[in-house]
Amino acid sequence: MPDLILTRNLSDPDGFYADLMAVHDGLTKAESDALTARLVLILANHIGSRDVLSAALQTAKGTAQESPQNA
C-alpha cells in the first residue's frame, strides 16, 4: 500500500475550507452531494494512481469507523 500524506500539506487549509464551504452555499442536499461526487472524481482523475486511491479509500473508511459520530 502506498504511503499517503496524512499530515498538513495545504499551504492555506483554512482558505481551502472556506472555498469548499462557499461552493456548497445555497445548494440543496442533492446538489451538494452531486458537487462533492464530481469533486472526488476530478481529484481522483488528477491523482491517477489506483493504488493511491485505494489506500485513500481504506484510510477514509477507517477514519469514518473511528469517528464518535458514527458510534
Steps between C-alpha positions, in 0.01 A plus 500: 500500500646839406576758764240774516580849622280522809666801661412858408609555141290800390659843505166657603270232646261755652469680168432175317237402759333840459497455121359148538219623723431798272461281190228304684320813620142520378492145364243242594623181671474314167690773313766511772540121492534509120761776520697297756485192276622701201784647707608154619503370143695803372761461774516122451568556132770751589667252737474229240648214704256222588730389784504847655124533462440158656721593795311828540165319495613254767645780713180704471287195582710429808476860613121498455469182705704658782295820506285541813221635276463153348487316831 
